[in-house]
């Protein structure tokens, strides 16, 4: 029991040091996270632009298919 009592401050001391280190580094990590979220890298911008272009192409292709389908339907419909 005495050994446990003697080792308890040593064990708790490590926890306190770790907690103090976490508290000290937290503002730095928060600032880095904020800067990362507020800025866009060139590769991220390129990916976003590529995604936008792909979606625009898909919308155009879908519209063309719809028009072609309507034209075929109109050709079959007698007046």
PyMOL Python script that loads the backbone (N, CA, C, O; Angstrom):
from pymol import cmd

cmd.read_pdbstr("""\
ATOM      1  N   UNK A   1       0.821  -1.185   0.000  1.00  0.00           N
ATOM      2  CA  UNK A   1       0.000   0.000   0.000  1.00  0.00           C
ATOM      3  C   UNK A   1       0.867   1.250   0.000  1.00  0.00           C
ATOM      4  O   UNK A   1       0.557   2.223  -0.687  1.00  0.00           O
ATOM      5  N   UNK A   2       1.954   1.227   0.770  1.00  0.00           N
ATOM      6  CA  UNK A   2       2.843   2.392   0.838  1.00  0.00           C
ATOM      7  C   UNK A   2       3.509   2.642  -0.506  1.00  0.00           C
ATOM      8  O   UNK A   2       3.722   3.786  -0.905  1.00  0.00           O
ATOM      9  N   UNK A   3       3.838   1.545  -1.203  1.00  0.00           N
ATOM     10  CA  UNK A   3       4.478   1.690  -2.515  1.00  0.00           C
ATOM     11  C   UNK A   3       3.534   2.393  -3.480  1.00  0.00           C
ATOM     12  O   UNK A   3       3.953   3.251  -4.258  1.00  0.00           O
ATOM     13  N   UNK A   4       2.256   2.025  -3.426  1.00  0.00           N
ATOM     14  CA  UNK A   4       1.252   2.642  -4.272  1.00  0.00           C
ATOM     15  C   UNK A   4       1.125   4.130  -3.966  1.00  0.00           C
ATOM     16  O   UNK A   4       1.030   4.953  -4.876  1.00  0.00           O
ATOM     17  N   UNK A   5       1.123   4.462  -2.697  1.00  0.00           N
ATOM     18  CA  UNK A   5       1.030   5.865  -2.270  1.00  0.00           C
ATOM     19  C   UNK A   5       2.260   6.642  -2.725  1.00  0.00           C
ATOM     20  O   UNK A   5       2.148   7.804  -3.114  1.00  0.00           O
ATOM     21  N   UNK A   6       3.428   6.012  -2.680  1.00  0.00           N
ATOM     22  CA  UNK A   6       4.652   6.687  -3.090  1.00  0.00           C
ATOM     23  C   UNK A   6       4.731   6.862  -4.609  1.00  0.00           C
ATOM     24  O   UNK A   6       5.298   7.846  -5.083  1.00  0.00           O
ATOM     25  N   UNK A   7       4.175   5.930  -5.374  1.00  0.00           N
ATOM     26  CA  UNK A   7       4.228   6.000  -6.832  1.00  0.00           C
ATOM     27  C   UNK A   7       3.107   6.850  -7.433  1.00  0.00           C
ATOM     28  O   UNK A   7       3.193   7.266  -8.588  1.00  0.00           O
ATOM     29  N   UNK A   8       2.071   7.103  -6.659  1.00  0.00           N
ATOM     30  CA  UNK A   8       0.934   7.873  -7.152  1.00  0.00           C
ATOM     31  C   UNK A   8       1.327   9.272  -7.639  1.00  0.00           C
ATOM     32  O   UNK A   8       0.872   9.664  -8.713  1.00  0.00           O
ATOM     33  N   UNK A   9       2.141  10.047  -6.918  1.00  0.00           N
ATOM     34  CA  UNK A   9       2.531  11.369  -7.423  1.00  0.00           C
ATOM     35  C   UNK A   9       3.330  11.299  -8.725  1.00  0.00           C
ATOM     36  O   UNK A   9       3.209  12.174  -9.582  1.00  0.00           O
ATOM     37  N   UNK A  10       4.139  10.262  -8.865  1.00  0.00           N
ATOM     38  CA  UNK A  10       4.901  10.125 -10.104  1.00  0.00           C
ATOM     39  C   UNK A  10       3.986   9.854 -11.292  1.00  0.00           C
ATOM     40  O   UNK A  10       4.179  10.409 -12.374  1.00  0.00           O
ATOM     41  N   UNK A  11       2.994   9.005 -11.084  1.00  0.00           N
ATOM     42  CA  UNK A  11       2.049   8.683 -12.164  1.00  0.00           C
ATOM     43  C   UNK A  11       1.201   9.895 -12.511  1.00  0.00           C
ATOM     44  O   UNK A  11       0.980  10.182 -13.688  1.00  0.00           O
ATOM     45  N   UNK A  12       0.733  10.595 -11.516  1.00  0.00           N
ATOM     46  CA  UNK A  12      -0.085  11.770 -11.762  1.00  0.00           C
ATOM     47  C   UNK A  12       0.738  12.906 -12.358  1.00  0.00           C
ATOM     48  O   UNK A  12       0.216  13.706 -13.134  1.00  0.00           O
ATOM     49  N   UNK A  13       1.998  12.982 -12.009  1.00  0.00           N
ATOM     50  CA  UNK A  13       2.865  14.029 -12.554  1.00  0.00           C
ATOM     51  C   UNK A  13       2.972  13.927 -14.061  1.00  0.00           C
ATOM     52  O   UNK A  13       2.962  14.948 -14.750  1.00  0.00           O
ATOM     53  N   UNK A  14       3.073  12.720 -14.586  1.00  0.00           N
ATOM     54  CA  UNK A  14       3.116  12.524 -16.036  1.00  0.00           C
ATOM     55  C   UNK A  14       1.837  12.966 -16.704  1.00  0.00           C
ATOM     56  O   UNK A  14       1.867  13.565 -17.779  1.00  0.00           O
ATOM     57  N   UNK A  15       0.713  12.676 -16.075  1.00  0.00           N
ATOM     58  CA  UNK A  15      -0.581  13.085 -16.621  1.00  0.00           C
ATOM     59  C   UNK A  15      -0.699  14.610 -16.644  1.00  0.00           C
ATOM     60  O   UNK A  15      -1.203  15.193 -17.604  1.00  0.00           O
ATOM     61  N   UNK A  16      -0.232  15.231 -15.587  1.00  0.00           N
ATOM     62  CA  UNK A  16      -0.308  16.691 -15.507  1.00  0.00           C
ATOM     63  C   UNK A  16       0.595  17.343 -16.555  1.00  0.00           C
ATOM     64  O   UNK A  16       0.217  18.338 -17.174  1.00  0.00           O
ATOM     65  N   UNK A  17       1.781  16.781 -16.749  1.00  0.00           N
ATOM     66  CA  UNK A  17       2.693  17.331 -17.753  1.00  0.00           C
ATOM     67  C   UNK A  17       2.078  17.196 -19.136  1.00  0.00           C
ATOM     68  O   UNK A  17       2.134  18.127 -19.939  1.00  0.00           O
ATOM     69  N   UNK A  18       1.496  16.048 -19.414  1.00  0.00           N
ATOM     70  CA  UNK A  18       0.865  15.805 -20.714  1.00  0.00           C
ATOM     71  C   UNK A  18      -0.298  16.779 -20.932  1.00  0.00           C
ATOM     72  O   UNK A  18      -0.439  17.343 -22.017  1.00  0.00           O
ATOM     73  N   UNK A  19      -1.116  16.975 -19.923  1.00  0.00           N
ATOM     74  CA  UNK A  19      -2.246  17.895 -20.019  1.00  0.00           C
ATOM     75  C   UNK A  19      -1.759  19.324 -20.230  1.00  0.00           C
ATOM     76  O   UNK A  19      -2.323  20.061 -21.039  1.00  0.00           O
ATOM     77  N   UNK A  20      -0.719  19.716 -19.509  1.00  0.00           N
ATOM     78  CA  UNK A  20      -0.167  21.061 -19.678  1.00  0.00           C
ATOM     79  C   UNK A  20       0.369  21.246 -21.093  1.00  0.00           C
ATOM     80  O   UNK A  20       0.184  22.306 -21.690  1.00  0.00           O
ATOM     81  N   UNK A  21       1.025  20.236 -21.629  1.00  0.00           N
ATOM     82  CA  UNK A  21       1.550  20.323 -22.998  1.00  0.00           C
ATOM     83  C   UNK A  21       0.405  20.440 -24.002  1.00  0.00           C
ATOM     84  O   UNK A  21       0.498  21.201 -24.966  1.00  0.00           O
ATOM     85  N   UNK A  22      -0.669  19.694 -23.780  1.00  0.00           N
ATOM     86  CA  UNK A  22      -1.828  19.781 -24.665  1.00  0.00           C
ATOM     87  C   UNK A  22      -2.463  21.167 -24.626  1.00  0.00           C
ATOM     88  O   UNK A  22      -2.854  21.711 -25.658  1.00  0.00           O
ATOM     89  N   UNK A  23      -2.561  21.726 -23.436  1.00  0.00           N
ATOM     90  CA  UNK A  23      -3.164  23.054 -23.285  1.00  0.00           C
ATOM     91  C   UNK A  23      -2.301  24.113 -23.971  1.00  0.00           C
ATOM     92  O   UNK A  23      -2.830  25.040 -24.585  1.00  0.00           O
ATOM     93  N   UNK A  24      -0.993  23.983 -23.870  1.00  0.00           N
ATOM     94  CA  UNK A  24      -0.095  24.965 -24.471  1.00  0.00           C
ATOM     95  C   UNK A  24      -0.128  24.874 -25.994  1.00  0.00           C
ATOM     96  O   UNK A  24      -0.097  25.906 -26.664  1.00  0.00           O
ATOM     97  N   UNK A  25      -0.191  23.675 -26.555  1.00  0.00           N
ATOM     98  CA  UNK A  25      -0.156  23.520 -28.015  1.00  0.00           C
ATOM     99  C   UNK A  25      -1.517  23.686 -28.668  1.00  0.00           C
ATOM    100  O   UNK A  25      -1.599  23.809 -29.890  1.00  0.00           O
ATOM    101  N   UNK A  26      -2.580  23.693 -27.887  1.00  0.00           N
ATOM    102  CA  UNK A  26      -3.925  23.795 -28.460  1.00  0.00           C
ATOM    103  C   UNK A  26      -4.138  25.060 -29.304  1.00  0.00           C
ATOM    104  O   UNK A  26      -4.679  24.943 -30.404  1.00  0.00           O
ATOM    105  N   UNK A  27      -3.745  26.265 -28.856  1.00  0.00           N
ATOM    106  CA  UNK A  27      -3.952  27.454 -29.685  1.00  0.00           C
ATOM    107  C   UNK A  27      -3.190  27.379 -31.019  1.00  0.00           C
ATOM    108  O   UNK A  27      -3.679  27.852 -32.045  1.00  0.00           O
ATOM    109  N   UNK A  28      -2.010  26.793 -30.995  1.00  0.00           N
ATOM    110  CA  UNK A  28      -1.233  26.674 -32.225  1.00  0.00           C
ATOM    111  C   UNK A  28      -1.934  25.731 -33.195  1.00  0.00           C
ATOM    112  O   UNK A  28      -2.023  26.019 -34.389  1.00  0.00           O
ATOM    113  N   UNK A  29      -2.431  24.607 -32.689  1.00  0.00           N
ATOM    114  CA  UNK A  29      -3.153  23.661 -33.539  1.00  0.00           C
ATOM    115  C   UNK A  29      -4.438  24.284 -34.077  1.00  0.00           C
ATOM    116  O   UNK A  29      -4.784  24.077 -35.240  1.00  0.00           O
ATOM    117  N   UNK A  30      -5.145  25.042 -33.247  1.00  0.00           N
ATOM    118  CA  UNK A  30      -6.381  25.689 -33.676  1.00  0.00           C
ATOM    119  C   UNK A  30      -6.101  26.718 -34.765  1.00  0.00           C
ATOM    120  O   UNK A  30      -6.850  26.813 -35.738  1.00  0.00           O
ATOM    121  N   UNK A  31      -5.043  27.476 -34.610  1.00  0.00           N
ATOM    122  CA  UNK A  31      -4.691  28.474 -35.633  1.00  0.00           C
ATOM    123  C   UNK A  31      -4.319  27.792 -36.942  1.00  0.00           C
ATOM    124  O   UNK A  31      -4.710  28.258 -38.012  1.00  0.00           O
ATOM    125  N   UNK A  32      -3.579  26.706 -36.874  1.00  0.00           N
ATOM    126  CA  UNK A  32      -3.220  25.965 -38.083  1.00  0.00           C
ATOM    127  C   UNK A  32      -4.431  25.379 -38.763  1.00  0.00           C
ATOM    128  O   UNK A  32      -4.528  25.422 -39.990  1.00  0.00           O
ATOM    129  N   UNK A  33      -5.360  24.832 -37.997  1.00  0.00           N
ATOM    130  CA  UNK A  33      -6.589  24.263 -38.547  1.00  0.00           C
ATOM    131  C   UNK A  33      -7.411  25.345 -39.234  1.00  0.00           C
ATOM    132  O   UNK A  33      -7.936  25.135 -40.327  1.00  0.00           O
ATOM    133  N   UNK A  34      -7.523  26.516 -38.581  1.00  0.00           N
ATOM    134  CA  UNK A  34      -8.293  27.623 -39.146  1.00  0.00           C
ATOM    135  C   UNK A  34      -7.668  28.105 -40.448  1.00  0.00           C
ATOM    136  O   UNK A  34      -8.370  28.323 -41.435  1.00  0.00           O
ATOM    137  N   UNK A  35      -6.369  28.269 -40.451  1.00  0.00           N
ATOM    138  CA  UNK A  35      -5.693  28.716 -41.675  1.00  0.00           C
ATOM    139  C   UNK A  35      -5.876  27.703 -42.792  1.00  0.00           C
ATOM    140  O   UNK A  35      -6.041  28.086 -43.951  1.00  0.00           O
ATOM    141  N   UNK A  36      -5.849  26.433 -42.467  1.00  0.00           N
ATOM    142  CA  UNK A  36      -6.030  25.387 -43.470  1.00  0.00           C
ATOM    143  C   UNK A  36      -7.435  25.433 -44.056  1.00  0.00           C
ATOM    144  O   UNK A  36      -7.614  25.230 -45.257  1.00  0.00           O
ATOM    145  N   UNK A  37      -8.420  25.695 -43.226  1.00  0.00           N
ATOM    146  CA  UNK A  37      -9.808  25.728 -43.697  1.00  0.00           C
ATOM    147  C   UNK A  37     -10.104  27.003 -44.492  1.00  0.00           C
ATOM    148  O   UNK A  37     -10.954  26.988 -45.383  1.00  0.00           O
ATOM    149  N   UNK A  38      -9.421  28.093 -44.184  1.00  0.00           N
ATOM    150  CA  UNK A  38      -9.692  29.361 -44.858  1.00  0.00           C
ATOM    151  C   UNK A  38      -8.952  29.507 -46.183  1.00  0.00           C
ATOM    152  O   UNK A  38      -9.343  30.317 -47.023  1.00  0.00           O
ATOM    153  N   UNK A  39      -7.911  28.750 -46.374  1.00  0.00           N
ATOM    154  CA  UNK A  39      -7.147  28.859 -47.611  1.00  0.00           C
ATOM    155  C   UNK A  39      -7.375  27.632 -48.479  1.00  0.00           C
ATOM    156  O   UNK A  39      -7.658  26.543 -47.978  1.00  0.00           O
ATOM    157  N   UNK A  40      -7.249  27.823 -49.778  1.00  0.00           N
ATOM    158  CA  UNK A  40      -7.428  26.738 -50.731  1.00  0.00           C
ATOM    159  C   UNK A  40      -6.134  26.578 -51.510  1.00  0.00           C
ATOM    160  O   UNK A  40      -5.613  27.540 -52.074  1.00  0.00           O
ATOM    161  N   UNK A  41      -5.628  25.371 -51.535  1.00  0.00           N
ATOM    162  CA  UNK A  41      -4.407  25.133 -52.289  1.00  0.00           C
ATOM    163  C   UNK A  41      -4.726  25.109 -53.777  1.00  0.00           C
ATOM    164  O   UNK A  41      -5.887  24.983 -54.167  1.00  0.00           O
ATOM    165  N   UNK A  42      -3.698  25.229 -54.602  1.00  0.00           N
ATOM    166  CA  UNK A  42      -3.899  25.220 -56.045  1.00  0.00           C
ATOM    167  C   UNK A  42      -4.481  23.879 -56.497  1.00  0.00           C
ATOM    168  O   UNK A  42      -5.343  23.844 -57.375  1.00  0.00           O
ATOM    169  N   UNK A  43      -4.022  22.791 -55.909  1.00  0.00           N
ATOM    170  CA  UNK A  43      -4.546  21.476 -56.313  1.00  0.00           C
ATOM    171  C   UNK A  43      -6.019  21.335 -55.939  1.00  0.00           C
ATOM    172  O   UNK A  43      -6.797  20.748 -56.691  1.00  0.00           O
ATOM    173  N   UNK A  44      -6.403  21.872 -54.780  1.00  0.00           N
ATOM    174  CA  UNK A  44      -7.812  21.823 -54.396  1.00  0.00           C
ATOM    175  C   UNK A  44      -8.662  22.656 -55.344  1.00  0.00           C
ATOM    176  O   UNK A  44      -9.763  22.249 -55.717  1.00  0.00           O
ATOM    177  N   UNK A  45      -8.156  23.818 -55.733  1.00  0.00           N
ATOM    178  CA  UNK A  45      -8.878  24.664 -56.678  1.00  0.00           C
ATOM    179  C   UNK A  45      -9.005  23.964 -58.033  1.00  0.00           C
ATOM    180  O   UNK A  45     -10.061  24.025 -58.663  1.00  0.00           O
ATOM    181  N   UNK A  46      -7.942  23.301 -58.482  1.00  0.00           N
ATOM    182  CA  UNK A  46      -7.985  22.572 -59.750  1.00  0.00           C
ATOM    183  C   UNK A  46      -9.000  21.437 -59.701  1.00  0.00           C
ATOM    184  O   UNK A  46      -9.748  21.225 -60.655  1.00  0.00           O
ATOM    185  N   UNK A  47      -9.024  20.713 -58.594  1.00  0.00           N
ATOM    186  CA  UNK A  47      -9.985  19.616 -58.447  1.00  0.00           C
ATOM    187  C   UNK A  47     -11.414  20.141 -58.487  1.00  0.00           C
ATOM    188  O   UNK A  47     -12.288  19.548 -59.118  1.00  0.00           O
ATOM    189  N   UNK A  48     -11.640  21.258 -57.807  1.00  0.00           N
ATOM    190  CA  UNK A  48     -12.975  21.832 -57.774  1.00  0.00           C
ATOM    191  C   UNK A  48     -13.397  22.286 -59.173  1.00  0.00           C
ATOM    192  O   UNK A  48     -14.533  22.051 -59.586  1.00  0.00           O
ATOM    193  N   UNK A  49     -12.496  22.930 -59.892  1.00  0.00           N
ATOM    194  CA  UNK A  49     -12.802  23.387 -61.248  1.00  0.00           C
ATOM    195  C   UNK A  49     -13.078  22.197 -62.168  1.00  0.00           C
ATOM    196  O   UNK A  49     -14.009  22.240 -62.972  1.00  0.00           O
ATOM    197  N   UNK A  50     -12.279  21.140 -62.056  1.00  0.00           N
ATOM    198  CA  UNK A  50     -12.501  19.942 -62.859  1.00  0.00           C
ATOM    199  C   UNK A  50     -13.846  19.313 -62.574  1.00  0.00           C
ATOM    200  O   UNK A  50     -14.530  18.853 -63.489  1.00  0.00           O
ATOM    201  N   UNK A  51     -14.231  19.290 -61.304  1.00  0.00           N
ATOM    202  CA  UNK A  51     -15.530  18.754 -60.914  1.00  0.00           C
ATOM    203  C   UNK A  51     -16.656  19.575 -61.530  1.00  0.00           C
ATOM    204  O   UNK A  51     -17.632  19.022 -62.037  1.00  0.00           O
ATOM    205  N   UNK A  52     -16.515  20.908 -61.485  1.00  0.00           N
ATOM    206  CA  UNK A  52     -17.533  21.783 -62.060  1.00  0.00           C
ATOM    207  C   UNK A  52     -17.661  21.556 -63.560  1.00  0.00           C
ATOM    208  O   UNK A  52     -18.773  21.485 -64.083  1.00  0.00           O
ATOM    209  N   UNK A  53     -16.533  21.442 -64.255  1.00  0.00           N
ATOM    210  CA  UNK A  53     -16.572  21.203 -65.698  1.00  0.00           C
ATOM    211  C   UNK A  53     -17.210  19.857 -66.030  1.00  0.00           C
ATOM    212  O   UNK A  53     -17.996  19.762 -66.972  1.00  0.00           O
ATOM    213  N   UNK A  54     -16.883  18.826 -65.273  1.00  0.00           N
ATOM    214  CA  UNK A  54     -17.472  17.506 -65.502  1.00  0.00           C
ATOM    215  C   UNK A  54     -18.987  17.539 -65.309  1.00  0.00           C
ATOM    216  O   UNK A  54     -19.734  16.962 -66.100  1.00  0.00           O
ATOM    217  N   UNK A  55     -19.428  18.213 -64.261  1.00  0.00           N
ATOM    218  CA  UNK A  55     -20.868  18.297 -64.015  1.00  0.00           C
ATOM    219  C   UNK A  55     -21.572  19.093 -65.115  1.00  0.00           C
ATOM    220  O   UNK A  55     -22.676  18.739 -65.529  1.00  0.00           O
ATOM    221  N   UNK A  56     -20.938  20.161 -65.585  1.00  0.00           N
ATOM    222  CA  UNK A  56     -21.527  20.933 -66.683  1.00  0.00           C
ATOM    223  C   UNK A  56     -21.630  20.076 -67.939  1.00  0.00           C
ATOM    224  O   UNK A  56     -22.642  20.126 -68.637  1.00  0.00           O
ATOM    225  N   UNK A  57     -20.594  19.289 -68.237  1.00  0.00           N
ATOM    226  CA  UNK A  57     -20.645  18.392 -69.390  1.00  0.00           C
ATOM    227  C   UNK A  57     -21.753  17.366 -69.234  1.00  0.00           C
ATOM    228  O   UNK A  57     -22.464  17.067 -70.194  1.00  0.00           O
ATOM    229  N   UNK A  58     -21.905  16.830 -68.045  1.00  0.00           N
ATOM    230  CA  UNK A  58     -22.971  15.859 -67.800  1.00  0.00           C
ATOM    231  C   UNK A  58     -24.343  16.488 -68.002  1.00  0.00           C
ATOM    232  O   UNK A  58     -25.234  15.859 -68.573  1.00  0.00           O
ATOM    233  N   UNK A  59     -24.519  17.726 -67.538  1.00  0.00           N
ATOM    234  CA  UNK A  59     -25.807  18.409 -67.727  1.00  0.00           C
ATOM    235  C   UNK A  59     -26.088  18.644 -69.210  1.00  0.00           C
ATOM    236  O   UNK A  59     -27.209  18.439 -69.675  1.00  0.00           O
ATOM    237  N   UNK A  60     -25.044  19.082 -69.962  1.00  0.00           N
ATOM    238  CA  UNK A  60     -25.227  19.291 -71.399  1.00  0.00           C
ATOM    239  C   UNK A  60     -25.584  17.996 -72.112  1.00  0.00           C
ATOM    240  O   UNK A  60     -26.486  17.975 -72.950  1.00  0.00           O
ATOM    241  N   UNK A  61     -24.887  16.923 -71.788  1.00  0.00           N
ATOM    242  CA  UNK A  61     -25.157  15.628 -72.421  1.00  0.00           C
ATOM    243  C   UNK A  61     -26.571  15.160 -72.092  1.00  0.00           C
ATOM    244  O   UNK A  61     -27.267  14.636 -72.962  1.00  0.00           O
ATOM    245  N   UNK A  62     -26.993  15.341 -70.870  1.00  0.00           N
ATOM    246  CA  UNK A  62     -28.343  14.936 -70.468  1.00  0.00           C
ATOM    247  C   UNK A  62     -29.387  15.739 -71.238  1.00  0.00           C
ATOM    248  O   UNK A  62     -30.391  15.189 -71.690  1.00  0.00           O
ATOM    249  N   UNK A  63     -29.148  17.029 -71.385  1.00  0.00           N
ATOM    250  CA  UNK A  63     -30.074  17.883 -72.132  1.00  0.00           C
ATOM    251  C   UNK A  63     -30.116  17.469 -73.607  1.00  0.00           C
ATOM    252  O   UNK A  63     -31.193  17.436 -74.203  1.00  0.00           O
ATOM    253  N   UNK A  64     -28.978  17.156 -74.193  1.00  0.00           N
ATOM    254  CA  UNK A  64     -28.946  16.705 -75.591  1.00  0.00           C
ATOM    255  C   UNK A  64     -29.717  15.396 -75.760  1.00  0.00           C
ATOM    256  O   UNK A  64     -30.461  15.235 -76.726  1.00  0.00           O
ATOM    257  N   UNK A  65     -29.542  14.468 -74.831  1.00  0.00           N
ATOM    258  CA  UNK A  65     -30.287  13.205 -74.908  1.00  0.00           C
ATOM    259  C   UNK A  65     -31.789  13.452 -74.799  1.00  0.00           C
ATOM    260  O   UNK A  65     -32.581  12.820 -75.498  1.00  0.00           O
ATOM    261  N   UNK A  66     -32.170  14.365 -73.926  1.00  0.00           N
ATOM    262  CA  UNK A  66     -33.590  14.684 -73.765  1.00  0.00           C
ATOM    263  C   UNK A  66     -34.156  15.277 -75.051  1.00  0.00           C
ATOM    264  O   UNK A  66     -35.247  14.905 -75.485  1.00  0.00           O
ATOM    265  N   UNK A  67     -33.406  16.209 -75.664  1.00  0.00           N
ATOM    266  CA  UNK A  67     -33.870  16.806 -76.931  1.00  0.00           C
ATOM    267  C   UNK A  67     -33.980  15.772 -78.034  1.00  0.00           C
ATOM    268  O   UNK A  67     -34.955  15.757 -78.786  1.00  0.00           O
ATOM    269  N   UNK A  68     -32.973  14.899 -78.130  1.00  0.00           N
ATOM    270  CA  UNK A  68     -32.997  13.855 -79.155  1.00  0.00           C
ATOM    271  C   UNK A  68     -34.190  12.931 -78.932  1.00  0.00           C
ATOM    272  O   UNK A  68     -34.845  12.532 -79.895  1.00  0.00           O
ATOM    273  N   UNK A  69     -34.474  12.592 -77.712  1.00  0.00           N
ATOM    274  CA  UNK A  69     -35.608  11.734 -77.397  1.00  0.00           C
ATOM    275  C   UNK A  69     -36.920  12.417 -77.797  1.00  0.00           C
ATOM    276  O   UNK A  69     -37.814  11.774 -78.346  1.00  0.00           O
ATOM    277  N   UNK A  70     -37.031  13.724 -77.520  1.00  0.00           N
ATOM    278  CA  UNK A  70     -38.239  14.459 -77.895  1.00  0.00           C
ATOM    279  C   UNK A  70     -38.379  14.544 -79.408  1.00  0.00           C
ATOM    280  O   UNK A  70     -39.484  14.422 -79.935  1.00  0.00           O
ATOM    281  N   UNK A  71     -37.266  14.754 -80.113  1.00  0.00           N
ATOM    282  CA  UNK A  71     -37.326  14.820 -81.579  1.00  0.00           C
ATOM    283  C   UNK A  71     -37.783  13.495 -82.162  1.00  0.00           C
ATOM    284  O   UNK A  71     -38.599  13.473 -83.083  1.00  0.00           O
ATOM    285  N   UNK A  72     -37.264  12.382 -81.635  1.00  0.00           N
ATOM    286  CA  UNK A  72     -37.691  11.072 -82.124  1.00  0.00           C
ATOM    287  C   UNK A  72     -39.175  10.854 -81.853  1.00  0.00           C
ATOM    288  O   UNK A  72     -39.898  10.310 -82.688  1.00  0.00           O
ATOM    289  N   UNK A  73     -39.614  11.281 -80.685  1.00  0.00           N
ATOM    290  CA  UNK A  73     -41.012  11.136 -80.332  1.00  0.00           C
ATOM    291  C   UNK A  73     -41.887  11.986 -81.252  1.00  0.00           C
ATOM    292  O   UNK A  73     -42.951  11.543 -81.683  1.00  0.00           O
ATOM    293  N   UNK A  74     -41.434  13.214 -81.552  1.00  0.00           N
ATOM    294  CA  UNK A  74     -42.198  14.105 -82.429  1.00  0.00           C
ATOM    295  C   UNK A  74     -42.243  13.554 -83.846  1.00  0.00           C
ATOM    296  O   UNK A  74     -43.261  13.716 -84.519  1.00  0.00           O
ATOM    297  N   UNK A  75     -41.199  12.917 -84.321  1.00  0.00           N
ATOM    298  CA  UNK A  75     -41.165  12.338 -85.665  1.00  0.00           C
ATOM    299  C   UNK A  75     -42.156  11.191 -85.789  1.00  0.00           C
ATOM    300  O   UNK A  75     -42.745  11.000 -86.853  1.00  0.00           O
ATOM    301  N   UNK A  76     -42.346  10.437 -84.738  1.00  0.00           N
ATOM    302  CA  UNK A  76     -43.252   9.294 -84.776  1.00  0.00           C
ATOM    303  C   UNK A  76     -44.705   9.740 -84.633  1.00  0.00           C
ATOM    304  O   UNK A  76     -45.611   9.035 -85.077  1.00  0.00           O
ATOM    305  N   UNK A  77     -44.937  10.885 -84.029  1.00  0.00           N
ATOM    306  CA  UNK A  77     -46.301  11.349 -83.783  1.00  0.00           C
ATOM    307  C   UNK A  77     -46.866  11.967 -85.062  1.00  0.00           C
ATOM    308  O   UNK A  77     -46.308  12.932 -85.584  1.00  0.00           O
ATOM    309  N   UNK A  78     -47.968  11.416 -85.566  1.00  0.00           N
ATOM    310  CA  UNK A  78     -48.584  12.020 -86.774  1.00  0.00           C
ATOM    311  C   UNK A  78     -49.283  13.316 -86.400  1.00  0.00           C
ATOM    312  O   UNK A  78     -49.775  13.483 -85.284  1.00  0.00           O
ATOM    313  N   UNK A  79     -49.313  14.226 -87.366  1.00  0.00           N
ATOM    314  CA  UNK A  79     -49.959  15.514 -87.122  1.00  0.00           C
ATOM    315  C   UNK A  79     -51.375  15.497 -87.590  1.00  0.00           C
ATOM    316  O   UNK A  79     -52.079  16.500 -87.466  1.00  0.00           O
TER     317      UNK A  79
END
""", "prot")
cmd.dss("prot")
cmd.show_as("cartoon", "prot")
cmd.util.cbc("prot")
cmd.orient("prot")
